[in-house]
Amino acid sequence: IDPTPQMFDKSIIIITPWFGGFAGGVERQARSMARELNKRGVKTIVFTTCCSSPFVDWWHNDYEPGVCEVEGIETHRFSTGNVREPYDAVISKLSGGKPLSTQDEHDFFKYGINSPDLVSTLVEYINDDYEVIALPYFHGLTHSVINGYPRQISLVPCFHNEPQFYWTATERLLNNAKHIFFNSPEEKQLTISRYGRKVGRRIVESV
């Protein structure tokens, strides 16, 4: 049954690291979710950074901060973080095959594509009028908002079988997500096999 204003009277915020330029899989999903929910009468807006793509300088604002429309979708852009040295240090370790510490994992996500301005502004929207969904797990913005507001923001992880999937930071993200929405049965099964015992039935019962 499609949701209607009578059935769902909240607005939805979709948080994603970039939006409106590079149309990769994550952006296509965020755009499709926002477009289709708006079509069905559920007001849905996007919060994103001023970074235009995962293939540009993540620490540079390609867009001006503020509110605009992307294909009719209300889009709020926030300045990107401008500290990159800790991230570069982690990438150097990864490239050299060196083991990572928990702090390295933290730095990878904190100093990648992120926006402290977005995270702090979100406090105004963590209430009964909004449901907030963040994607994907691979970029720091998702970790910052979900860990900053534990059990109040839902996650669309977009997991792949890659090193970051096995990090303790990913377990923390799953524990702090309000709800978890998988894109495929295979993604869900991969997550159960790794985190089913650690995170528990929240994963098994996720859609």
C-alpha positions as CSV (number, residue, x, y, z in Angstrom):
1,I,0.0,0.0,0.0
2,D,1.4,3.4,-0.9
3,P,1.9,5.8,2.0
4,T,-0.4,8.8,2.0
5,P,-0.5,11.9,4.2
6,Q,-3.3,10.3,6.3
7,M,-1.2,7.2,6.9
8,F,2.2,9.0,7.4
9,D,2.2,12.5,8.6
10,K,5.9,13.0,9.1
11,S,8.4,14.5,6.7
12,I,11.5,12.5,5.7
13,I,15.1,13.8,5.4
14,I,17.5,11.7,3.3
15,I,21.2,12.4,4.1
16,T,23.8,11.5,1.5
17,P,27.3,12.8,0.9
18,W,26.8,14.3,-2.5
19,F,23.7,15.1,-4.6
20,G,22.8,16.8,-7.8
21,G,25.9,16.3,-9.9
22,F,27.5,12.9,-10.2
23,A,24.8,10.2,-10.5
24,G,26.4,7.1,-9.0
25,G,24.4,4.3,-7.4
26,V,24.1,6.0,-4.0
27,E,22.9,9.3,-5.5
28,R,20.5,7.5,-7.9
29,Q,19.0,5.7,-4.9
30,A,18.7,8.8,-2.8
31,R,17.1,10.7,-5.7
32,S,14.7,7.9,-6.5
33,M,13.6,7.6,-2.9
34,A,13.0,11.3,-2.5
35,R,11.2,11.6,-5.9
36,E,8.9,8.6,-5.3
37,L,8.1,9.5,-1.7
38,N,7.2,13.1,-2.8
39,K,5.0,11.7,-5.5
40,R,3.1,9.7,-2.9
41,G,2.4,12.7,-0.7
42,V,5.2,12.2,1.8
43,K,7.3,15.4,1.9
44,T,10.9,14.3,1.5
45,I,14.0,16.6,1.4
46,V,17.7,15.9,1.0
47,F,20.6,17.0,3.3
48,T,24.0,16.8,1.6
49,T,27.4,18.4,1.5
50,C,28.8,21.0,-1.0
51,C,30.9,18.2,-2.5
52,S,29.8,17.4,-6.0
53,S,31.1,13.8,-6.4
54,P,33.3,11.1,-4.9
55,F,35.8,11.8,-7.7
56,V,36.7,15.4,-6.8
57,D,38.5,17.1,-3.9
58,W,36.3,16.1,-0.9
59,W,37.4,19.0,1.2
60,H,36.4,21.7,-1.3
61,N,33.0,23.3,-1.6
62,D,31.9,22.8,-5.3
63,Y,28.5,24.3,-4.4
64,E,27.5,27.2,-2.3
65,P,25.9,26.3,1.1
66,G,22.1,26.9,1.2
67,V,18.8,25.5,-0.1
68,C,18.1,24.8,-3.8
69,E,16.1,22.4,-5.9
70,V,17.4,19.3,-7.7
71,E,14.8,17.9,-10.1
72,G,12.1,19.4,-7.9
73,I,13.6,17.9,-4.7
74,E,14.3,20.4,-1.9
75,T,18.0,20.1,-1.2
76,H,19.9,21.6,1.7
77,R,23.7,21.9,1.1
78,F,26.2,22.3,4.0
79,S,29.9,23.1,3.9
80,T,32.3,20.2,3.8
81,G,34.9,19.6,6.4
82,N,38.3,21.1,5.6
83,V,40.7,18.9,7.6
84,R,42.1,16.1,5.5
85,E,45.5,15.1,6.9
86,P,44.3,12.3,9.2
87,Y,42.4,10.8,6.3
88,D,45.5,10.9,4.1
89,A,47.5,9.1,6.9
90,V,45.0,6.3,7.0
91,I,45.0,5.9,3.2
92,S,48.8,5.7,3.3
93,K,48.6,2.9,5.8
94,L,46.0,1.1,3.7
95,S,48.1,1.4,0.6
96,G,51.1,0.1,2.4
97,G,49.2,-2.9,3.8
98,K,49.8,-1.8,7.4
99,P,47.3,-2.7,10.2
100,L,44.9,-0.1,11.3
101,S,44.0,0.9,14.8
102,T,40.5,1.8,16.0
103,Q,41.6,5.4,15.9
104,D,42.6,5.0,12.2
105,E,39.1,3.7,11.5
106,H,37.6,6.7,13.3
107,D,39.8,9.1,11.3
108,F,38.9,7.4,8.0
109,F,35.2,8.2,8.6
110,K,35.5,11.5,10.4
111,Y,37.8,13.2,7.9
112,G,36.4,11.8,4.7
113,I,33.4,13.3,3.0
114,N,31.7,15.0,6.0
115,S,30.1,18.2,7.2
116,P,30.1,19.3,10.9
117,D,27.7,22.0,9.9
118,L,25.2,19.5,8.7
119,V,25.6,17.3,11.8
120,S,25.0,20.2,14.2
121,T,22.1,21.6,12.2
122,L,20.4,18.2,12.3
123,V,19.5,18.6,16.0
124,E,16.7,20.9,14.9
125,Y,15.1,18.0,13.0
126,I,15.4,15.1,15.5
127,N,11.8,15.2,16.6
128,D,8.4,13.7,16.0
129,D,7.9,15.7,12.8
130,Y,10.7,14.0,10.9
131,E,12.1,10.6,10.0
132,V,15.8,10.7,9.0
133,I,17.5,8.2,6.8
134,A,21.3,8.2,5.9
135,L,23.3,6.4,3.2
136,P,25.8,4.9,2.5
137,Y,27.9,3.4,5.3
138,F,31.2,3.9,3.4
139,H,31.4,7.7,3.9
140,G,32.0,9.6,7.1
141,L,28.9,11.7,6.9
142,T,26.7,8.7,7.6
143,H,28.8,7.7,10.6
144,S,28.8,11.2,12.0
145,V,25.0,11.7,11.9
146,I,24.0,8.2,13.1
147,N,26.7,8.1,15.9
148,G,25.9,11.7,16.8
149,Y,22.2,10.9,17.3
150,P,22.2,7.2,18.3
151,R,19.0,5.2,17.6
152,Q,17.3,8.2,16.0
153,I,18.5,8.0,12.4
154,S,17.9,5.0,10.1
155,L,20.5,3.5,7.9
156,V,20.6,2.2,4.3
157,P,24.1,0.7,4.5
158,C,24.7,-0.3,0.8
159,F,27.2,-2.9,2.1
160,H,29.8,-4.6,-0.1
161,N,32.3,-7.4,0.9
162,E,35.2,-5.0,1.4
163,P,37.7,-4.2,4.2
164,Q,35.6,-1.4,5.7
165,F,32.6,-3.7,6.1
166,Y,34.6,-5.7,8.8
167,W,35.8,-2.7,10.8
168,T,34.6,-2.1,14.4
169,A,33.3,1.3,13.2
170,T,30.8,-0.6,11.1
171,E,29.6,-2.6,14.0
172,R,29.1,0.6,16.0
173,L,27.2,2.1,13.1
174,L,24.8,-0.8,13.0
175,N,24.3,-0.7,16.8
176,N,23.5,3.0,16.7
177,A,21.1,3.0,13.7
178,K,17.4,3.4,14.4
179,H,16.3,1.0,11.6
180,I,18.4,-0.8,9.0
181,F,17.1,-1.1,5.4
182,F,18.9,-3.5,3.1
183,N,19.0,-3.3,-0.7
184,S,19.0,-7.0,-1.4
185,P,18.7,-10.4,0.4
186,E,22.3,-11.0,-0.3
187,E,23.4,-7.8,1.5
188,K,21.3,-8.8,4.5
189,Q,22.7,-12.3,4.6
190,L,26.3,-10.9,4.4
191,T,25.5,-8.7,7.4
192,I,23.9,-11.5,9.4
193,S,26.9,-13.7,8.8
194,R,29.3,-11.1,10.2
195,Y,27.2,-9.1,12.7
196,G,24.2,-11.3,13.5
197,R,25.6,-12.5,16.9
198,K,27.1,-9.1,17.8
199,V,24.3,-6.8,16.9
200,G,21.5,-9.3,17.3
201,R,17.9,-9.6,16.1
202,R,17.7,-6.0,14.9
203,I,19.7,-7.2,11.8
204,V,17.7,-10.4,11.3
205,E,14.4,-8.6,11.5
206,S,15.4,-5.7,9.3
207,V,13.7,-5.5,5.9
